[in-house]
């Protein structure tokens, strides 16, 4: 079966739509976080880097391949935004979604984990995401100007 690729106009339209969704998530997150006393501890704070990642992903999809340096910058920003959300869950203040741990189900029934184990597991993922973001920034800095 022959696979049809998207036209440049379709890529830009889809990219801008995804970018708009990301900006909307950031705006909604800011609206929800703004009245909170402890903004960094609010669970809505995690929506900000996730929304930014969507916005950067949409921009990355919309840009043509010939914009190599701009695409490398946007990719580094997108990966950094995703790493920031993982960092917030693992190392952030307050309730980060793993307050009561999480449960794993095995043959003998549910197995409860502690908050510390949950943060540790998210911490490993966050460190890996941080390393990936660092690699993306190195790639951006090593990308030649054209």
N, C-alpha and C positions, 0 to 999 in steps of 0.2 A: 504494500500500500504506500502510495506516495504521500510524503509528509510535507505540508505547505508551511513555509515559514511566514512570520509576521512581516508586514510592510513596515517601513520606518515610521509612518504615521500611526499605525496601530501600536507599535512599541512605545511611542511617545505618549499616546493616549492612555494606555494601560499603566505606564510608569507614573504619569501624572495623577491618575486615579489612586494608585497605591500610595503615592506621596501625600495626596490629600487626606486619605484615611489616616495615615501616620500623624499628620499635623492635627487632625481632628482628635485623635487619641491623646496627643500631648496637650491640646487645649482643654479637653475634658479632664485630664489628670491635674492640670494646673488649677482648674476651677474647683475640683474636689479637694485638693491639697491646701489651697490658699487660706481657707478659714481655720485650719487645724493649728493647734498650739505648737505641737512638735512635728513639723513638716517632714523631717527625715525619717521619723519612726512610723508615719502613716503608711498603710499598705498601698494606698493610691500612688505613693511616690514611685513605686516600681513601674507604673504605667508610663512614666515619662521616658526612660531610656528605651522601653519597648516601642513606644510610638515613634521615637526618633529613629530607631532601627528600621521601622516600616517606611518612614519618610525617606531615609537614605537609600533603602532598597529600591523604592520607586524611582528615585532620581538615577540610581545606577542602571536600572532597566531602561530608562528613557534616553540616557546618553548614548550616542553612537560609539562604536568601538574605536574610532579614530581619536577620541579624546582620552588618550591613555593616562596621562597624569591626573586629570580630573576624576577619572573612574577609579584610579588607585587611591586618591584622597577620599572619595565617597565610600569606597569599600572599607578603608581603615576606620572611618567614622562610624560606619554601620556595625562593624565587628566590635569596636570599642563600646558602642551603646549596648550591644547585647552582653558584653562582658560586665558592664556596669550594673545591669539588672541582676546578673548572677552574683556579683560582689555584694549588692545590697541584701539579697536573700541570705547569703552566707555570713557576712560580716557586719551587716547594718544593725542599727539600734532597734529595740522594741520587738514587736511581733512581726516576724518576716514570713509567716506562712508555715513555719515549722515549730510553732509554740508548743504544741502537744506531741511533737514527733509525727510520725506517720506510721501506717500499719502495712505490713506485708502479710499476705495470706499464703500459708503453706498447707500441707496435708493435715496437720493437727489443728488448724484454725489460725486466727489472726495472731501476728507477732508484733507487739508494740515496740517502737523504738523511742529513744529519748530525744529531747530537743538538741542535745549536744551532738548526738550521732547524725541527726538530720542536717545540722549546720556543718558538720565535718564533711558529709557527703557532698553538700552543695559547695563547700569550700574547695574541695578537690576539683569540681567542675568549674568553679570560678577561677581558680588558678590556671587551669588549662585554657579557659576563655581569655584570660589576661595574657597568657603567652601567645595565643593566636592573634590577639590584638597587637601585641608588640611586633610580631612577625609582619603583620599587615602594615604597620607604620614603617618598619625597616624597608619593606618592599616599596612603599610610597616614596620614601626618601631616596631610594636607589633608582627610581624610575627616571629615565632621562627626559629632559624638556625637549619638546619638538616644536 
